Amino acid sequence: MNPVSNTSPEKNFKKTSTRVGRQLLFCFIFLGLCSCTTSVQTLNGNYSDIPEGKLPSQDAIQQKQLEKLSPAELVREGNLHLAKDNLQLAKLHFSLALKKAPHSPAPYVGMGQILQRGGKLKEAQQAYQQAVKEGPLHRPALLSLAILSRELGEHETAVVFLRKLLDRNPGDQESMTELAITYDDMGEEMLAEPLFSQIVQTQPEAASAYNNLGFNFLLQGRYSDAITALGTALGQDPGDRQILNNLATAYALHGDEDKALQLFEEAVGKPAAFNNLGYLYMTQGHWDRAEEAFLQAMKLNPRFYPRAQENLDQLARLRSRSEP
């Protein structure tokens, strides 16, 4: 593969302007490499498909002791079990909390998180909606519903809830970050940038803040700015693979293939580095270079054959669509 580090970036990498190209790049960054950056009541449905929450020993005394806890204590314990991925025990605590306080939003949020982890997104959305109904200003409910709405592609709904949180607390960094991520997801990078920049100013030592800003610059096609921001992030957290991948992507799109391969290799190994580089070439419409990179990945490690072959098949489909 011929290096391109000594040639003009504009001649080797065009900004992703087509719908297909941007979608490929966006999927590559979010799915392939990095990230910018979580019953007794029925809710017009039920929680019966969640495994029943039971105490390990089924001890009647323990059960009675558990039932003596207040709703707030049950929610707190449920969240602790949720953090440990003990979903059955978490459900038991949230269910008991709902029995005692059926109009409390917190147990519904807990139930929503259990459903969401199980991939039951619509049911989780119902739980979060009920939580918001019971507590219109309940921050965890609004934040959870906003993030899930974005995952479901309901971006405008997510924006409404996040703005509601920020109207109430303009300094809420988490809500600000989620709003900026939502704008990026919508293709409104210019709306996201000032939010990410504000977060960097208030959290100058946070690697994640610079990583998110650098990701935003990547989507805008501002690769030099992305390299600067992501380089700062990597300096603050040298071992973070997501930052390494983002920075490698920025160098690749800027035209410095050698540096990109070096960083990709450091993050994921040499075969995967060529596979990632090939995918980036594909997002930019450089079919020959993409094919060469995928073949190199397969040559270096046969275990990459299925993944690289799938990319080669996608490359062939894109090539055929682009031919006059």
KEKE-3310 file (N, C-alpha, C; in steps of 0.2 Angstrom, whole numbers, plus 5000, padded with zeros to 4 digits):
npx = (5004:5003:5010:5002:5006:5013:5006:4994:4980:4967:4967:4967:4958:4942:4930:4916:4902:4891:4876:4877:4890:4893:4885:4891:4904:4899:4894:4905:4913:4905:4901:4911:4923:4924:4918:4908:4909:4869:4788:4776:4767:4759:4760:4752:4756:4767:4779:4783:4791:4804:4816:4810:4813:4822:4827:4842:4843:4830:4825:4813:4814:4823:4816:4806:4813:4818:4806:4803:4811:4811:4803:4813:4825:4824:4825:4838:4845:4841:4847:4860:4862:4858:4870:4879:4874:4865:4851:4839:4838:4838:4826:4817:4819:4815:4802:4796:4797:4789:4777:4775:4776:4768:4767:4780:4793:4806:4807:4802:4811:4822:4816:4815:4828:4832:4824:4829:4842:4840:4837:4824:4818:4807:4798:4805:4805:4792:4792:4800:4793:4782:4788:4792:4779:4775:4784:4787:4798:4809:4825:4834:4824:4820:4832:4836:4825:4827:4840:4837:4827:4834:4842:4832:4830:4822:4825:4821:4812:4821:4829:4820:4817:4830:4833:4824:4829:4841:4836:4831:4842:4855:4869:4871:4881:4881:4868:4871:4881:4874:4865:4873:4878:4867:4864:4875:4872:4860:4866:4868:4880:4886:4878:4881:4894:4897:4892:4900:4912:4910:4910:4923:4929:4925:4929:4943:4953:4947:4948:4938:4930:4938:4939:4926:4924:4934:4929:4917:4923:4928:4917:4913:4923:4934:4949:4962:4959:4953:4963:4971:4963:4960:4973:4976:4967:4972:4984:4980:4974:4982:4981:4968:4958:4948:4950:4963:4959:4950:4959:4968:4959:4957:4969:4970:4960:4965:4975:4987:4993:5002:5004:4991:4990:5000:4994:4982:4986:4992:4981:4972:4979:4989:4983:4969:4971:4973:4961:4952:4957:4955:4941:4939:4944:4934:4923:4926:4926:4937:4940:4950:4961:4954:4951:4963:4968:4959:4962:4975:4973:4967:4977:4987:4981:4972:4960:4953:4946:4932:4926:4933:4930:4917:4917:4923:4913:4903:4910:4911:4897:4895:4904:4898:4886:4891:4896:4893)
npy = (4994:5011:5024:5039:5050:5061:5068:5079:5081:5084:5079:5066:5062:5065:5076:5068:5069:5064:5055:5041:5040:5047:5040:5028:5032:5037:5025:5017:5024:5024:5010:5002:5007:5018:5029:5042:5043:5015:4968:4976:4985:4987:4996:4996:4985:4972:4966:4953:4945:4947:4939:4931:4940:4934:4930:4923:4912:4910:4912:4914:4923:4932:4938:4944:4954:4961:4967:4976:4987:5004:5012:5021:5015:5002:5005:5011:4999:4991:4998:4996:4982:4982:4988:4978:4969:4960:4956:4949:4951:4965:4967:4962:4971:4983:4980:4978:4991:4998:4992:4998:5011:5016:5027:5033:5039:5033:5018:5014:5019:5011:4998:5001:5001:4988:4982:4988:4983:4971:4972:4975:4987:4996:4992:4996:5010:5013:5011:5021:5032:5031:5034:5047:5053:5051:5058:5073:5081:5073:5069:5058:5050:5058:5059:5046:5043:5052:5047:5034:5037:5043:5032:5025:5032:5043:5057:5071:5070:5066:5078:5087:5083:5083:5097:5102:5097:5105:5118:5118:5116:5124:5121:5107:5095:5082:5081:5091:5085:5074:5080:5086:5075:5070:5079:5078:5065:5068:5074:5087:5095:5107:5113:5105:5107:5120:5116:5105:5112:5120:5111:5106:5118:5119:5107:5105:5095:5083:5069:5063:5074:5081:5070:5069:5081:5081:5070:5076:5086:5077:5073:5084:5086:5092:5089:5092:5100:5090:5081:5089:5090:5077:5072:5079:5073:5060:5062:5065:5053:5040:5026:5024:5015:5019:5033:5032:5025:5035:5045:5039:5038:5051:5055:5046:5051:5064:5061:5055:5041:5032:5036:5034:5020:5016:5020:5013:5000:5000:5001:4990:4980:4974:4967:4970:4984:4987:4982:4992:5003:5001:5001:5015:5020:5016:5023:5035:5033:5028:5016:5006:5007:5004:4990:4985:4986:4978:4966:4965:4964:4951:4943:4945:4940:4926:4924:4936:4934:4932:4945:4955:4950:4952:4966:4968:4963:4973:4984:4980:4981:4995:5000:4996:5003:5016:5017:5024)
npz = (5000:4995:5004:5010:5016:5012:5003:4998:5009:5005:4992:4994:5004:5004:5012:5020:5011:5005:5009:5011:5013:5025:5034:5034:5039:5052:5057:5058:5067:5079:5080:5075:5081:5091:5103:5108:5117:5152:5190:5199:5195:5179:5168:5155:5151:5156:5168:5167:5159:5164:5173:5188:5203:5216:5233:5236:5245:5248:5260:5273:5284:5279:5269:5275:5282:5272:5267:5277:5274:5269:5254:5248:5253:5247:5234:5233:5237:5226:5216:5219:5217:5203:5198:5200:5191:5195:5191:5194:5208:5209:5202:5212:5223:5217:5213:5226:5231:5222:5227:5239:5236:5225:5216:5215:5206:5205:5206:5194:5185:5188:5185:5171:5167:5169:5160:5148:5148:5145:5132:5129:5123:5119:5130:5140:5138:5140:5154:5158:5154:5162:5174:5172:5171:5184:5191:5185:5185:5188:5188:5185:5178:5167:5160:5157:5149:5139:5133:5129:5120:5110:5106:5100:5089:5090:5090:5091:5102:5112:5112:5117:5131:5136:5135:5143:5156:5156:5156:5169:5176:5171:5172:5171:5167:5162:5156:5146:5139:5134:5126:5116:5110:5105:5095:5087:5082:5075:5064:5066:5069:5071:5080:5091:5094:5101:5114:5117:5118:5128:5139:5139:5143:5156:5161:5160:5163:5159:5150:5143:5139:5130:5120:5116:5110:5100:5092:5087:5079:5070:5063:5057:5048:5051:5052:5057:5068:5075:5077:5086:5097:5101:5103:5115:5123:5123:5129:5142:5145:5142:5140:5134:5124:5115:5113:5107:5095:5089:5087:5078:5068:5064:5060:5049:5040:5038:5030:5034:5033:5039:5052:5056:5055:5064:5076:5076:5076:5089:5096:5092:5086:5072:5061:5063:5062:5048:5043:5049:5043:5030:5030:5033:5021:5013:5017:5012:4998:4992:4983:4978:4987:4999:4996:4995:5008:5016:5011:5015:5029:5030:5025:5035:5046:5046:5054:5052:5041:5039:5044:5036:5023:5023:5023:5011:5003:5005:5000:4986:4983:4985:4976:4964:4964:4962:4950:4933)
capx = (5000:5007:5009:4999:5007:5017:5002:4988:4974:4961:4967:4967:4952:4937:4925:4910:4897:4885:4872:4879:4897:4892:4882:4897:4909:4896:4894:4912:4916:4901:4900:4917:4929:4924:4911:4909:4909:4868:4784:4769:4763:4759:4761:4749:4760:4770:4786:4783:4796:4810:4816:4808:4818:4821:4832:4846:4841:4822:4824:4807:4816:4826:4811:4802:4817:4818:4799:4803:4814:4807:4804:4820:4830:4823:4828:4845:4848:4840:4852:4867:4861:4859:4876:4882:4871:4861:4845:4834:4838:4836:4819:4814:4819:4811:4795:4793:4797:4782:4771:4775:4776:4766:4768:4786:4796:4813:4807:4800:4817:4825:4813:4816:4835:4832:4821:4834:4848:4837:4835:4817:4818:4800:4795:4809:4803:4786:4793:4803:4787:4778:4792:4791:4772:4774:4788:4789:4805:4813:4831:4835:4819:4820:4839:4835:4820:4830:4845:4833:4823:4839:4844:4827:4830:4817:4830:4817:4810:4827:4831:4815:4819:4837:4832:4820:4834:4845:4832:4831:4849:4860:4876:4871:4886:4879:4863:4874:4885:4870:4862:4878:4879:4861:4864:4879:4868:4856:4869:4868:4887:4887:4874:4884:4901:4898:4891:4906:4918:4909:4911:4930:4931:4923:4932:4949:4957:4943:4950:4932:4928:4942:4937:4919:4925:4937:4924:4913:4927:4929:4911:4913:4928:4939:4953:4967:4956:4951:4970:4973:4958:4961:4979:4975:4963:4976:4989:4977:4973:4986:4979:4961:4958:4943:4954:4968:4955:4947:4965:4970:4954:4958:4975:4969:4956:4969:4980:4993:4991:5007:5002:4985:4991:5003:4989:4977:4990:4993:4975:4969:4984:4990:4977:4963:4972:4972:4954:4949:4960:4951:4934:4939:4945:4928:4919:4928:4925:4943:4939:4956:4964:4950:4951:4970:4969:4955:4966:4981:4971:4966:4984:4991:4978:4966:4954:4949:4943:4924:4925:4936:4926:4910:4918:4924:4907:4900:4914:4908:4890:4896:4907:4893:4881:4894:4897:4888)
capy = (5000:5017:5029:5045:5055:5066:5071:5084:5077:5085:5075:5059:5061:5071:5076:5064:5074:5060:5052:5035:5041:5050:5035:5023:5034:5037:5018:5015:5027:5022:5003:4999:5009:5022:5032:5049:5045:5017:4973:4975:4989:4984:5001:4994:4979:4969:4964:4945:4942:4948:4933:4933:4942:4930:4930:4916:4907:4910:4912:4918:4929:4937:4941:4949:4959:4965:4970:4981:4992:5009:5013:5024:5010:4997:5008:5011:4992:4989:5001:4992:4975:4983:4990:4972:4965:4956:4959:4947:4954:4972:4968:4961:4977:4988:4978:4979:4998:5000:4990:5002:5018:5015:5034:5035:5038:5030:5011:5014:5020:5004:4993:5003:5000:4981:4980:4990:4979:4965:4973:4977:4995:4999:4991:5001:5017:5014:5012:5028:5037:5031:5038:5055:5054:5051:5064:5077:5084:5068:5070:5051:5048:5062:5058:5039:5043:5055:5043:5029:5040:5044:5025:5022:5036:5048:5063:5077:5069:5067:5085:5090:5081:5086:5104:5103:5097:5111:5124:5118:5116:5125:5118:5100:5093:5076:5083:5095:5080:5070:5084:5087:5069:5069:5084:5074:5059:5070:5078:5094:5095:5114:5114:5101:5110:5124:5112:5101:5117:5123:5106:5106:5124:5118:5101:5105:5089:5077:5066:5061:5080:5082:5065:5071:5087:5078:5066:5081:5089:5072:5073:5091:5086:5097:5084:5095:5101:5084:5078:5093:5089:5070:5072:5081:5068:5054:5064:5064:5046:5037:5019:5023:5013:5023:5039:5030:5024:5041:5049:5036:5039:5058:5055:5043:5056:5069:5059:5053:5034:5029:5038:5031:5013:5015:5021:5008:4994:5000:5000:4984:4975:4975:4965:4975:4991:4987:4982:4998:5008:4999:5004:5022:5022:5014:5028:5041:5032:5026:5009:5002:5007:5000:4983:4983:4986:4973:4960:4964:4962:4944:4940:4945:4935:4923:4925:4942:4933:4934:4952:4958:4948:4956:4973:4968:4962:4979:4988:4979:4984:5002:5002:4995:5009:5022:5017:5027)
capz = (5000:4995:5009:5007:5021:5009:4998:5000:5012:5000:4986:4996:5008:5004:5017:5019:5010:5003:5014:5012:5016:5031:5038:5035:5044:5058:5060:5059:5073:5084:5081:5074:5085:5097:5105:5110:5124:5156:5193:5202:5190:5172:5162:5149:5149:5162:5168:5168:5155:5167:5178:5195:5208:5222:5237:5234:5250:5249:5268:5275:5288:5275:5265:5280:5284:5266:5267:5282:5271:5266:5247:5247:5254:5242:5228:5234:5237:5220:5211:5220:5213:5196:5196:5200:5186:5198:5188:5198:5215:5208:5201:5218:5227:5214:5214:5233:5231:5219:5231:5245:5234:5217:5212:5215:5199:5205:5205:5187:5182:5189:5180:5164:5166:5169:5153:5143:5148:5142:5125:5128:5123:5120:5136:5145:5136:5144:5161:5159:5153:5168:5179:5171:5173:5191:5193:5179:5185:5191:5183:5182:5173:5161:5157:5155:5143:5133:5130:5126:5114:5105:5104:5096:5083:5092:5092:5093:5109:5116:5113:5122:5138:5138:5136:5150:5161:5156:5158:5176:5178:5165:5172:5171:5162:5159:5151:5141:5135:5130:5121:5111:5107:5101:5090:5082:5079:5070:5059:5068:5072:5073:5087:5096:5095:5107:5120:5119:5119:5135:5143:5139:5147:5163:5163:5156:5164:5158:5144:5139:5136:5123:5116:5113:5105:5094:5088:5084:5074:5065:5059:5053:5043:5053:5055:5060:5075:5079:5080:5092:5103:5103:5106:5122:5127:5124:5134:5149:5147:5137:5139:5132:5117:5111:5111:5102:5089:5087:5085:5072:5062:5062:5056:5042:5036:5037:5025:5037:5034:5043:5059:5058:5056:5071:5082:5076:5078:5096:5100:5091:5083:5065:5056:5064:5060:5041:5042:5051:5038:5024:5031:5032:5014:5010:5018:5008:4991:4989:4983:4977:4994:5004:4995:4997:5016:5018:5009:5019:5035:5029:5024:5041:5051:5043:5058:5050:5034:5039:5044:5030:5018:5024:5021:5004:4999:5005:4995:4980:4982:4985:4969:4958:4964:4960:4943:4929)
cpx = (5004:5005:5006:5001:5010:5013:4997:4982:4968:4961:4966:4960:4947:4932:4919:4904:4890:4882:4875:4886:4897:4890:4887:4902:4906:4896:4900:4915:4912:4901:4907:4923:4927:4918:4912:4909:4908:4861:4777:4765:4764:4761:4758:4753:4762:4777:4787:4789:4803:4810:4814:4813:4817:4827:4836:4844:4834:4821:4818:4809:4819:4821:4807:4806:4818:4811:4799:4807:4809:4808:4811:4825:4830:4826:4835:4848:4847:4845:4859:4867:4862:4866:4881:4879:4867:4853:4839:4833:4836:4829:4815:4813:4814:4803:4792:4793:4790:4776:4770:4773:4774:4767:4775:4790:4803:4812:4805:4807:4821:4823:4815:4824:4836:4830:4826:4840:4846:4836:4828:4816:4811:4797:4799:4807:4796:4787:4796:4798:4783:4782:4792:4784:4771:4779:4791:4796:4810:4819:4833:4830:4819:4827:4838:4831:4823:4835:4842:4830:4828:4841:4838:4826:4825:4821:4826:4815:4815:4829:4826:4816:4825:4837:4828:4824:4838:4842:4832:4837:4854:4867:4876:4875:4884:4873:4866:4877:4880:4866:4866:4878:4873:4861:4869:4876:4863:4859:4869:4875:4888:4883:4878:4891:4901:4897:4897:4912:4917:4911:4919:4932:4930:4926:4938:4954:4953:4945:4943:4929:4931:4940:4931:4920:4929:4933:4919:4917:4928:4923:4910:4918:4934:4945:4959:4965:4955:4958:4972:4969:4959:4968:4980:4972:4968:4982:4986:4975:4976:4984:4972:4961:4953:4946:4959:4964:4952:4953:4967:4965:4955:4964:4974:4965:4960:4974:4986:4992:4996:5006:4996:4986:4995:4998:4984:4980:4991:4987:4972:4973:4984:4985:4971:4964:4971:4965:4950:4951:4956:4944:4934:4940:4938:4923:4920:4928:4932:4943:4945:4960:4961:4951:4958:4971:4965:4959:4972:4979:4970:4972:4987:4988:4972:4959:4950:4946:4936:4923:4927:4932:4920:4911:4920:4918:4903:4903:4912:4902:4891:4899:4902:4888:4884:4896:4892:4884)
cpy = (5006:5022:5036:5051:5061:5070:5075:5080:5078:5081:5067:5057:5067:5070:5072:5069:5070:5057:5045:5035:5043:5044:5030:5025:5035:5030:5016:5018:5025:5014:5000:5000:5012:5025:5039:5049:5040:5016:4971:4979:4986:4989:4999:4988:4975:4968:4956:4942:4943:4942:4935:4935:4938:4930:4923:4911:4906:4910:4917:4924:4934:4941:4946:4955:4964:4969:4976:4987:4998:5009:5015:5019:5004:4999:5008:5004:4989:4991:4998:4985:4976:4985:4984:4967:4960:4958:4956:4950:4961:4972:4967:4967:4982:4986:4979:4987:5000:4998:4995:5010:5018:5022:5037:5034:5033:5022:5010:5014:5014:4999:4994:5000:4992:4979:4982:4986:4972:4966:4974:4984:4998:4998:4996:5008:5018:5015:5019:5033:5037:5035:5045:5057:5055:5057:5068:5080:5079:5067:5063:5049:5052:5060:5051:5039:5046:5051:5037:5031:5041:5037:5023:5027:5042:5054:5069:5076:5069:5074:5089:5089:5084:5094:5106:5102:5103:5117:5124:5119:5117:5122:5111:5097:5087:5077:5087:5090:5076:5074:5085:5081:5068:5073:5080:5069:5062:5074:5085:5096:5102:5116:5111:5104:5115:5121:5108:5106:5119:5118:5106:5112:5122:5111:5100:5099:5082:5075:5065:5068:5081:5077:5067:5076:5085:5074:5071:5084:5084:5072:5079:5091:5090:5092:5086:5097:5095:5081:5082:5091:5082:5069:5074:5076:5062:5056:5063:5057:5041:5030:5018:5021:5017:5029:5037:5028:5030:5045:5046:5037:5047:5058:5052:5048:5062:5068:5056:5045:5031:5030:5034:5023:5012:5015:5015:5001:4994:4999:4993:4979:4977:4973:4969:4982:4992:4986:4988:5003:5007:5002:5011:5024:5021:5020:5034:5039:5030:5018:5004:5002:5003:4992:4981:4982:4980:4966:4959:4962:4954:4940:4940:4940:4932:4923:4931:4941:4935:4941:4956:4956:4951:4963:4973:4967:4969:4984:4987:4982:4992:5004:5001:5001:5015:5023:5020:5022)
cpz = (5000:5000:5006:5012:5018:5004:5002:5003:5007:4994:4988:5000:5007:5010:5015:5018:5008:5009:5016:5015:5023:5036:5039:5040:5051:5061:5062:5066:5079:5085:5080:5079:5091:5098:5108:5117:5126:5158:5195:5197:5183:5167:5156:5147:5155:5162:5169:5164:5158:5172:5185:5200:5214:5226:5236:5239:5251:5256:5270:5279:5284:5271:5269:5281:5278:5265:5272:5279:5268:5258:5245:5248:5249:5236:5228:5234:5230:5215:5212:5217:5206:5194:5196:5195:5189:5197:5192:5205:5214:5206:5207:5222:5223:5214:5221:5234:5228:5223:5236:5242:5226:5213:5213:5208:5199:5204:5197:5183:5182:5185:5173:5163:5165:5162:5147:5142:5144:5134:5123:5128:5123:5127:5141:5144:5140:5151:5162:5158:5159:5174:5178:5172:5180:5194:5187:5179:5188:5186:5180:5177:5166:5157:5154:5149:5137:5129:5126:5120:5108:5102:5099:5090:5084:5094:5094:5100:5114:5118:5118:5129:5140:5139:5142:5156:5161:5157:5166:5179:5173:5166:5173:5166:5159:5154:5145:5136:5131:5125:5115:5107:5102:5095:5085:5079:5074:5064:5060:5072:5075:5079:5092:5098:5101:5114:5122:5121:5127:5140:5144:5144:5155:5166:5160:5157:5162:5151:5139:5136:5130:5118:5112:5108:5099:5089:5084:5078:5068:5060:5055:5048:5045:5056:5059:5068:5079:5081:5086:5098:5106:5105:5113:5126:5128:5129:5141:5150:5141:5135:5136:5125:5112:5109:5106:5095:5085:5084:5078:5066:5060:5058:5049:5038:5035:5032:5028:5038:5039:5050:5061:5059:5062:5076:5082:5078:5086:5100:5099:5087:5075:5060:5056:5061:5052:5040:5044:5045:5032:5024:5030:5025:5011:5011:5014:5000:4988:4989:4983:4984:4999:5003:4997:5004:5018:5017:5013:5026:5035:5028:5031:5046:5048:5047:5056:5044:5034:5039:5038:5024:5017:5021:5014:5000:4999:5000:4988:4978:4981:4978:4964:4958:4962:4953:4939:4925)
residu = (MET:ASN:PRO:VAL:SER:ASN:THR:SER:PRO:GLU:LYS:ASN:PHE:LYS:LYS:THR:SER:THR:ARG:VAL:GLY:ARG:GLN:LEU:LEU:PHE:CYS:PHE:ILE:PHE:LEU:GLY:LEU:CYS:SER:CYS:THR:THR:SER:VAL:GLN:THR:LEU:ASN:GLY:ASN:TYR:SER:ASP:ILE:PRO:GLU:GLY:LYS:LEU:PRO:SER:GLN:ASP:ALA:ILE:GLN:GLN:LYS:GLN:LEU:GLU:LYS:LEU:SER:PRO:ALA:GLU:LEU:VAL:ARG:GLU:GLY:ASN:LEU:HIS:LEU:ALA:LYS:ASP:ASN:LEU:GLN:LEU:ALA:LYS:LEU:HIS:PHE:SER:LEU:ALA:LEU:LYS:LYS:ALA:PRO:HIS:SER:PRO:ALA:PRO:TYR:VAL:GLY:MET:GLY:GLN:ILE:LEU:GLN:ARG:GLY:GLY:LYS:LEU:LYS:GLU:ALA:GLN:GLN:ALA:TYR:GLN:GLN:ALA:VAL:LYS:GLU:GLY:PRO:LEU:HIS:ARG:PRO:ALA:LEU:LEU:SER:LEU:ALA:ILE:LEU:SER:ARG:GLU:LEU:GLY:GLU:HIS:GLU:THR:ALA:VAL:VAL:PHE:LEU:ARG:LYS:LEU:LEU:ASP:ARG:ASN:PRO:GLY:ASP:GLN:GLU:SER:MET:THR:GLU:LEU:ALA:ILE:THR:TYR:ASP:ASP:MET:GLY:GLU:GLU:MET:LEU:ALA:GLU:PRO:LEU:PHE:SER:GLN:ILE:VAL:GLN:THR:GLN:PRO:GLU:ALA:ALA:SER:ALA:TYR:ASN:ASN:LEU:GLY:PHE:ASN:PHE:LEU:LEU:GLN:GLY:ARG:TYR:SER:ASP:ALA:ILE:THR:ALA:LEU:GLY:THR:ALA:LEU:GLY:GLN:ASP:PRO:GLY:ASP:ARG:GLN:ILE:LEU:ASN:ASN:LEU:ALA:THR:ALA:TYR:ALA:LEU:HIS:GLY:ASP:GLU:ASP:LYS:ALA:LEU:GLN:LEU:PHE:GLU:GLU:ALA:VAL:GLY:LYS:PRO:ALA:ALA:PHE:ASN:ASN:LEU:GLY:TYR:LEU:TYR:MET:THR:GLN:GLY:HIS:TRP:ASP:ARG:ALA:GLU:GLU:ALA:PHE:LEU:GLN:ALA:MET:LYS:LEU:ASN:PRO:ARG:PHE:TYR:PRO:ARG:ALA:GLN:GLU:ASN:LEU:ASP:GLN:LEU:ALA:ARG:LEU:ARG:SER:ARG:SER:GLU:PRO)
# end
